[in-house]
């Protein structure tokens, strides 16, 4: 007998009771749905409130005279390259050496990284652009190419100018950036309960000095390391570790340490509970400067835990440390720029057909003509000649070992 026929045989009082039960059940379901919707809305409002604490920079097309348009390279790049890059979102990450003064819009950018997000494979690759890399820092400033240390671009025009430099010199199409000072690293690591880092004897020799200076800047109590090996570092210790540049490999090794700390932070964050993530959002977001909109950040945050860090390396792959003297000082010259940029596109986008733009070729020719640096002068020429991408070469000569005059 069907349920409908069964109900028809019930007396009116039983039918009335049954209808009341159904209505009550329906009300309970509606109440649960309403509560869930309310929680979602409250959660979104909380995140939105936290996002509003981030220091937002003006859009790239602002009329403010202090801001210049962000240079994109779609008119320079080959159609095939643009097509390959469509599935990627490249973000510039800058760390400024303002000694934790709370302003992320000034100073040299001692950390320059490119985070390339592959939205198809859910993979992220990190590339450190060494701060002393010899690039045109004055792009879009009505001057002829002015090659200088890459970290100078941020000092003369903020994150926008630094992105212009990366886009023009490396044939990239970066539209968004995030800028922090190192206090952000300190705070995040502390809230995650520390990160596990293997400290060797050479690093132990220098880390305690950096722990003292970092703690002085942040107001923390310095806790020195006394042993080598794998150990959990607190925020101040991890930041100090990322600042070491006096070991073999100098700034090249420091860039590797910076990426190592970021990798450990990502691993810890993905295992953290919601309360910890909320604490990080509430405390750290005011220390971040970006040109992302709130909606952009919500879009990225909604899927961040499904992405994996697929690899990291340093740029240039083949380099020539040189002492130029004067205002340029000790620099790292690409050997050569054109082929290093080819290798970069191969690494980031698996693009073996990439053709460098006229701008990159011109830069490369100018450097060769004025400074005589070619592939043969580099410490790792095989990395830019169609072979496998090499990691940082820490056996390269120190930056001050080579003397060269203009």
C-alpha positions in Angstrom: 0.0 0.0 0.0 1.4 3.4 -0.9 2.0 6.1 1.7 -0.7 8.2 0.2 -3.3 5.4 0.5 -2.0 4.6 4.0 -2.6 8.2 5.1 -6.1 8.2 3.7 -7.1 5.3 6.0 -6.1 7.2 9.1 -8.7 8.9 11.1 -8.7 12.8 11.0 -7.0 13.1 14.4 -4.1 10.9 13.3 -3.8 12.8 10.0 -3.6 16.1 11.9 -0.8 14.8 14.1 1.1 13.6 11.1 0.8 17.0 9.4 2.0 18.7 12.6 5.1 16.5 12.7 5.9 17.3 9.0 5.6 21.0 9.6 7.8 20.8 12.7 10.4 18.9 10.8 10.3 21.4 8.0 10.7 24.3 10.5 13.8 22.6 12.0 15.4 22.1 8.6 14.7 25.8 7.7 16.2 26.9 11.1 19.3 24.9 10.4 19.7 26.4 6.9 19.1 29.9 8.3 21.8 29.3 11.0 24.3 28.1 8.4 23.6 31.1 6.2 24.0 33.4 9.2 27.3 31.8 10.0 28.5 32.2 6.5 27.5 35.8 6.3 29.1 36.6 9.7 32.3 34.8 8.6 32.3 36.8 5.3 31.8 40.0 7.3 34.6 39.1 9.7 37.0 38.4 6.8 35.9 41.6 5.0 36.6 43.6 8.1 40.0 42.0 8.4 40.7 42.7 4.7 39.9 46.3 5.2 42.8 46.5 7.6 45.3 45.9 4.8 47.0 49.0 3.5 45.6 49.3 0.0 47.7 51.1 -2.6 46.0 53.2 -5.4 45.1 51.2 -8.5 47.8 51.1 -11.2 45.9 53.6 -13.4 45.5 56.2 -10.8 46.0 59.9 -11.7 48.1 60.5 -8.6 51.4 61.9 -9.8 53.3 59.8 -7.3 52.1 56.6 -8.9 52.9 55.5 -12.5 51.0 53.0 -14.6 52.0 49.4 -14.1 53.8 48.3 -17.2 52.4 45.2 -18.8 54.1 43.5 -21.8 51.2 42.1 -23.9 52.2 44.5 -26.7 55.8 43.2 -26.6 55.3 39.4 -26.1 54.7 36.9 -28.9 51.1 35.6 -29.2 52.2 32.1 -28.4 53.8 33.3 -25.1 50.7 35.2 -24.1 48.6 32.1 -24.7 50.8 29.9 -22.6 50.8 32.5 -19.7 47.0 32.7 -19.6 46.6 29.9 -17.1 49.0 31.6 -14.7 48.8 34.4 -12.3 52.1 36.0 -11.3 52.4 38.0 -8.1 55.4 40.1 -7.0 56.4 39.7 -3.3 58.5 42.5 -1.8 60.2 42.6 1.6 61.5 46.1 2.5 64.5 46.9 4.7 62.8 49.6 6.7 63.6 48.0 10.0 60.1 47.4 11.0 59.0 51.0 11.1 55.4 50.0 10.1 55.6 51.5 6.6 55.8 49.1 3.6 56.0 51.8 1.0 59.6 52.9 1.3 63.1 51.6 1.4 65.1 49.1 -0.7 63.4 45.8 -1.4 65.8 43.3 0.1 63.4 40.6 -0.8 62.2 40.4 -4.4 60.2 37.3 -5.3 57.9 36.2 -8.0 55.1 33.7 -7.1 53.8 32.1 -10.2 50.4 30.5 -9.6 49.3 27.8 -12.1 45.5 27.9 -11.8 45.2 24.7 -13.9 47.5 22.4 -11.9 47.1 24.2 -8.5 50.8 24.6 -8.2 52.9 27.6 -7.1 56.5 28.2 -8.0 58.7 30.8 -6.2 61.6 32.6 -7.9 63.9 34.9 -5.9 65.3 37.7 -8.0 68.6 38.5 -6.2 68.4 42.0 -4.8 71.8 43.0 -6.5 70.7 41.8 -10.0 71.8 44.3 -12.6 68.5 45.4 -14.3 66.9 48.6 -15.7 65.5 50.2 -12.5 64.3 53.4 -14.2 61.9 51.9 -16.8 59.0 54.4 -17.5 60.9 57.3 -16.0 61.6 59.1 -19.2 65.3 58.1 -19.1 67.5 55.8 -21.2 68.0 52.3 -19.6 69.7 52.7 -16.3 71.1 49.4 -15.0 71.5 49.2 -11.3 70.8 46.9 -8.4 67.3 45.6 -8.7 66.3 46.6 -5.1 66.8 50.3 -6.1 63.6 50.2 -8.2 61.4 50.0 -5.0 63.3 52.8 -3.4 62.7 55.2 -6.3 59.1 54.3 -7.1 57.7 51.8 -4.7 56.1 48.4 -5.6 54.7 49.8 -8.9 58.2 50.8 -10.2 59.6 47.4 -9.0 56.9 45.6 -10.9 57.6 47.7 -14.0 61.3 46.7 -13.8 60.4 43.0 -13.5 57.9 43.1 -16.3 60.2 44.9 -18.8 63.4 43.0 -17.9 61.9 39.5 -17.6 59.0 39.6 -20.1 56.5 39.1 -17.4 52.9 40.5 -17.0 52.7 41.1 -13.2 49.7 43.1 -12.2 49.5 42.5 -8.5 52.0 42.7 -5.6 52.2 42.3 -1.9 54.7 44.2 0.2 55.7 43.4 3.8 58.4 44.3 6.2 60.1 41.4 8.1 57.9 41.9 11.2 55.2 40.1 9.3 57.4 37.0 9.1 58.2 37.3 12.8 54.5 37.5 13.8 53.3 34.8 11.5 55.9 32.3 12.6 55.2 33.0 16.3 51.4 32.5 15.8 52.1 29.2 14.0 54.2 27.9 16.9 57.5 28.2 15.1 59.0 26.5 12.0 61.5 23.6 11.8 64.8 24.7 10.2 68.1 22.8 10.0 70.8 25.2 11.1 74.4 24.3 10.1 77.6 25.4 11.8 78.3 28.3 9.3 74.8 29.7 10.0 75.1 29.3 13.7 78.1 31.6 13.6 76.1 34.5 12.4 72.5 33.9 13.4 72.7 35.2 17.0 73.9 38.6 15.8 70.8 38.8 13.6 68.6 37.6 16.5 69.8 40.5 18.6 69.2 43.1 15.9 65.8 41.6 14.9 64.6 41.5 18.6 65.7 45.0 19.1 63.6 46.2 16.2 60.5 44.2 17.2 60.8 44.7 21.0 61.1 40.9 21.5 63.4 39.2 24.0 66.3 37.6 22.1 66.8 33.9 22.5 70.1 32.7 21.2 70.7 29.4 19.4 73.4 27.2 20.9 73.3 24.0 18.8 73.2 23.1 15.1 70.8 20.7 13.5 67.0 20.5 13.0 65.2 22.7 15.5 62.0 24.7 15.9 62.8 28.4 15.5 60.5 31.2 16.9 59.6 34.2 14.8 62.6 36.3 15.7 65.0 33.3 15.1 63.4 32.4 11.8 63.6 36.1 10.6 67.2 36.2 11.7 67.9 33.0 9.8 66.4 34.5 6.6 68.6 37.6 7.0 72.0 35.7 7.1 74.2 36.6 4.1 77.7 36.2 5.4 78.1 32.5 4.7 79.3 30.9 1.4 77.0 32.1 -1.4 76.3 35.4 0.4 73.1 36.9 -1.0 72.4 33.8 -3.1 72.3 31.7 0.0 70.2 34.2 1.8 67.5 34.1 -0.9 67.4 30.3 -0.6 66.9 30.7 3.2 64.1 33.1 2.7 62.3 30.7 0.4 63.0 27.9 2.9 61.3 29.9 5.7 58.3 30.6 3.4 58.0 27.0 2.5 57.9 26.0 6.2 55.4 28.7 7.0 53.1 27.4 4.2 53.3 23.8 5.5 52.5 24.9 9.0 49.6 27.2 7.9 48.0 24.4 6.0 47.9 22.3 9.1 46.6 25.0 11.4 43.0 25.4 12.8 40.6 28.1 11.9 41.2 30.0 15.2 44.9 30.3 14.4 44.2 31.5 10.8 41.8 34.1 12.2 44.4 35.3 14.6 46.9 35.7 11.8 44.4 37.6 9.7 43.6 39.9 12.5 47.2 40.7 13.5 49.1 40.5 10.3 46.8 42.1 7.7 47.4 45.6 8.9 51.1 45.1 8.3 50.6 44.2 4.6 50.5 46.6 1.6 49.0 45.5 -1.7 47.1 46.6 -4.8 44.8 43.5 -4.6 41.2 44.4 -4.0 39.2 42.7 -1.2 37.4 40.6 -3.7 40.7 39.5 -5.2 42.0 38.4 -1.8 38.7 36.5 -1.0 39.0 34.7 -4.4 42.6 33.6 -3.6 41.9 32.8 0.0 38.9 30.5 -0.9 41.2 28.1 -2.7 44.6 28.7 -1.1 44.7 25.4 0.7 44.2 23.4 -2.5 47.5 24.8 -3.9 50.9 23.2 -3.5 54.3 24.8 -3.5 55.9 23.0 -6.5 59.4 24.4 -6.4 61.6 27.4 -5.9 64.8 28.8 -7.3 66.8 31.9 -7.7 67.3 34.3 -10.7 69.5 34.8 -12.6 70.4 31.1 -13.1 73.8 31.9 -14.5 75.4 35.0 -13.0 78.5 37.0 -12.8 79.2 38.9 -9.6 81.0 42.2 -10.4 82.3 45.2 -8.5 81.5 48.2 -10.7 82.3 50.9 -8.1 80.6 54.3 -7.7 76.9 54.3 -7.0 76.3 50.9 -8.6 78.7 49.1 -6.2 78.7 45.3 -6.2 76.2 43.8 -8.6 75.1 40.5 -10.0 75.1 40.5 -13.8 73.0 38.0 -15.8 75.2 35.9 -18.1 73.5 36.7 -20.3 70.1 38.3 -19.8 68.4 37.0 -22.9 69.2 33.4 -22.2 68.5 33.7 -18.5 65.0 35.0 -19.3 64.5 32.1 -21.8 65.3 29.7 -18.9 63.0 31.6 -16.6 60.0 31.1 -18.9 61.0 27.5 -19.3 60.9 27.1 -15.5 57.8 29.0 -14.8 55.6 28.1 -17.7 57.3 25.1 -19.3 57.5 27.3 -22.4 60.2 25.9 -24.7 59.1 28.1 -27.6 59.3 31.4 -25.9 60.8 34.2 -28.0 62.3 37.2 -26.0 60.8 40.6 -26.7 62.8 43.4 -28.3 63.2 45.1 -25.0 64.9 42.0 -23.4 67.2 41.5 -26.4 68.1 45.2 -26.3 68.9 45.1 -22.6 71.0 42.0 -23.1 72.9 43.5 -25.9 73.6 46.7 -24.0 74.9 44.8 -21.0 77.2 42.8 -23.2 78.4 45.8 -25.1 79.1 47.9 -22.0 80.4 45.2 -19.6 81.4 42.3 -21.8 79.4 39.7 -19.9 78.3 36.7 -22.0 77.2 33.2 -21.2 80.8 32.1 -21.0 81.4 34.4 -18.0 78.5 32.9 -15.9 78.8 30.4 -13.0 76.2 28.1 -14.5 76.0 28.4 -18.3 74.4 25.0 -18.8 71.3 26.3 -16.9 70.5 28.8 -19.6 71.5 26.7 -22.7 68.4 24.5 -22.9 69.4 22.2 -20.1 67.7 21.5 -16.7 67.0 24.5 -14.5 69.7 24.6 -11.8 69.2 25.6 -8.2 71.2 28.3 -6.6 74.9 27.7 -7.0 76.3 28.4 -3.5 79.9 27.7 -4.7 79.8 30.8 -6.8 82.5 33.4 -5.9 81.4 36.0 -3.3 80.1 39.3 -4.6 83.2 41.1 -3.7 85.7 38.7 -5.2 85.5 40.1 -8.7 86.7 43.6 -9.5 85.5 45.3 -12.7 85.5 48.9 -13.9 82.9 50.5 -16.1 
